Amino acid sequence: MPRCPLASVLALLLAACAPGAEPDKSGPVPQLPNLRLDLKAKTVEIDGTFCVGEYPLELLACHGTMKDYESMVSSPCKPSVLHMALLALGLKPRVRDEKEPGKVLREGDPVELLLRFTKDGKELTVEPHEVIINVETKKRIAGTSFVFFGSFLFPDPMDKTKMIYLGDAENWLIGLLGDTASVIDQPADAAGKYGALAIDTKAVPPKGSKVTLIIRPAAKRPDKPEAPKAPPEGGALPREFRILIKPGGTKAQPAPEFAVNGTPARDLAEAIKALEGLAAKHNGLDVPVVLDPDDDAQHGWVMKVLDELHRLKFRTISFAQ
């Protein structure tokens, strides 16, 4: 069947960043709007302008101008697009409790952030803490550590059949105070306090100046080697685990329907439970997972499945062609 635009983009990204794979230089490099994705160098770059927001400073970067009064940088890059680019780098977002989004079940992967800009005729590349000061001490803060929060999806209050990415709704790209809406932010033990941070205006160029944010996996990621896998106990390994995603329900109230290797599932929880059962039976986290979204499958449904697959640590994820 024809693939939906979202699936087509993600299929290119996931194929290009599959474990052990090198980016295909013979074909077009997969790109997302308003950012530059370099899979070989494992970096994402987004352009913006210094808005030199008024105190108190809450964000390092916002989308558009709705939050520029409390942000250092404004960028045209949508938060959900940045989320997809980070997934393409192989980074995993926070895993949250579905009933209590503020409850973190697993921390997101750490990321490194840099700002590149020109000041007084010189190009500079600095870490965020080099341009942020504590309001009380008037000194630069000690440091900044960031993780992939991943924001979260919630039902559209005007249309319960649709999902909204909170970061898009709040125009929240990169925060400084540990906000749930952030795509990237600081964990609780490192986040600043409301009203405590301000921009060191002497260290940055004037308002309206161009700036590039560089995002990449942290140099010292706390990855641990996987324990050796036992031989399969459930017979021969399946060639793949295939997840079908299609609209169900009614035209007025569509709801996602799933099937795992041809077996229908009532909802995402049942589909994931079936996938976990297959993986446990075959010791099969190395079995490729193929997502097969219908053309009318909603963006939010696909992203929730992707987040669950990353939580379960499946190693190879692709989209049906």
URUR-V842504 format. One record per run of one state. SS is the DSSP state (h for helix, s for strand, l for the rest). FROM is the first residue (numbers start at 0). LEN is the number of residues. If there is no record, write none. Layout:
ss=SS from=FROM len=LEN
ss=SS from=FROM len=LEN
This chain:
ss=l from=0 len=4
ss=h from=4 len=12
ss=l from=16 len=19
ss=s from=35 len=3
ss=l from=38 len=4
ss=s from=42 len=8
ss=l from=50 len=8
ss=s from=58 len=5
ss=l from=63 len=4
ss=h from=67 len=3
ss=s from=70 len=5
ss=l from=75 len=3
ss=h from=78 len=10
ss=l from=88 len=6
ss=s from=94 len=2
ss=l from=96 len=7
ss=s from=103 len=3
ss=l from=106 len=3
ss=s from=109 len=10
ss=l from=119 len=2
ss=s from=121 len=5
ss=l from=126 len=1
ss=h from=127 len=4
ss=s from=131 len=3
ss=l from=134 len=5
ss=s from=139 len=1
ss=l from=140 len=5
ss=s from=145 len=3
ss=l from=148 len=4
ss=s from=152 len=4
ss=l from=156 len=2
ss=s from=158 len=7
ss=h from=165 len=5
ss=l from=170 len=1
ss=s from=171 len=4
ss=l from=175 len=8
ss=s from=183 len=2
ss=l from=185 len=11
ss=s from=196 len=3
ss=l from=199 len=10
ss=s from=209 len=8
ss=l from=217 len=23
ss=s from=240 len=9
ss=l from=249 len=4
ss=s from=253 len=7
ss=l from=260 len=2
ss=s from=262 len=3
ss=l from=265 len=2
ss=h from=267 len=15
ss=l from=282 len=6
ss=s from=288 len=5
ss=l from=293 len=5
ss=h from=298 len=13
ss=l from=311 len=5
ss=s from=316 len=3
ss=l from=319 len=2
